[in-house]
Amino acid sequence: MGRQEKPISGAVPAVVVLAEFLREQRRQAGGLAYSQLAEFSTYDKTTLSRAASGRTTPGEDIVLDFVRACAAAQGHSPDEALAQARRLWREARYEERRAADGSQRPPAPEVELIADRAEMSAALRELYEKAGAPSFQRMEELAGGYGRLPHSTAHRIVRRGRLPGSVRQLTGFLDACGVAGAEQRPWIDAWDKAHKDDSTAAAPQQLHPARAAEMIVVPGRLPGSVRQLTVLLDACGVAGAEQRPWIDAWRKARQDSAAAAPRLPHSTDAAELYGTTALGKNAHAGRAVLRRKPPASQSAQAATSKYRALLSHPLFLFLAADLLTDSLALAVEGINRRQKRSAA
């Protein structure tokens, strides 16, 4: 039997409750010393002792391992105790974060009382906090892996007040916060109501896709593919279903541009430029044409006209947009990494 522990003197009541629960689990295991309890755990005695001190909220994995170790020492199933441990840990984590932030914001409305987009956003943020504020990478994993709820989308929902772009993203967010099954229906109804309320409000002025590409990629040029366009939209904070009208506008603008573009002087010029490789996949071929001198058999005026037509052809311009957009994507990725480090 271990020595008597010091009284719990934590400042956050929910953290004290969690520590008392862990100590009770240890007493039920026969009051083992922490060195003995560590034999049933993946953590050392110091980590286990600190978890039950009540000074701060330990990690969720430490709490669950503490409970499993106590159950293993008794030869009992830990299922019931684990469910209670998860609930107490989330409450402790929530209260500790609110105390640390000094937050005086009013509590979010109940999900059945949500009336607009702002209240829906506040309710999702509150749900995230009450789930223990897991990392956004962890949110992506809990939602079912990559694609359903990307960590960047979870970040925008929590930090920037954005709503999920689809029901699939919403249910992924709810799954990551521990809301499952029939409990998701009121949230889906509130999300529908918030979107309807948002659609009747005056929409903020947005840039036309052509103007966005003009400002970010190449002056006066459109992105060369849907992938490039979505990279730009993601960089501007436009995600999910909100990207659909931009994609439709981009396709229309591209069709109009192709219809108005001058044609190459000869069909052999296109073959000479692109060969058997699709445009955008052979940047070396494009640069080789830029360096090529006009044939000696042509006059200087004809050669100038030919290369001017090549350089103004939309497909050739899309090649330049492709190269610059890739550079932009790398820059945005670097910015995101710096933001994550600063947030951590």
Secondary structure, DSSP 8 states (H G I E B T S, - for coil): ----------SSHHHHHHHHHHHHHHHHTT---HHHHGGGSSS-HHHHHHHTSSSS---HHHHHHHHHHHHHHHT---HHHHHHHHHHHHHHHHHHHHHHHT--------GGG--SHHHHHHHHHHHHHHTT---HHHHHHHTTSTTTS-HHHHHHHHHS----SSHHHHHHHHHHTT--GGGGHHHHHHHHHHHHHHHHS-------HHHHHHHHSSTT---SSHHHHHHHHHHTT--GGGGHHHHHHHHHHHHHHHHHS---S-HHHHHHHHTTS-TTS-HHHHHHHHH----TTS-HHHHHHHHHHHHH-HHHHHHHHHHHHHHHHHHHHHHHHHHHHHH-
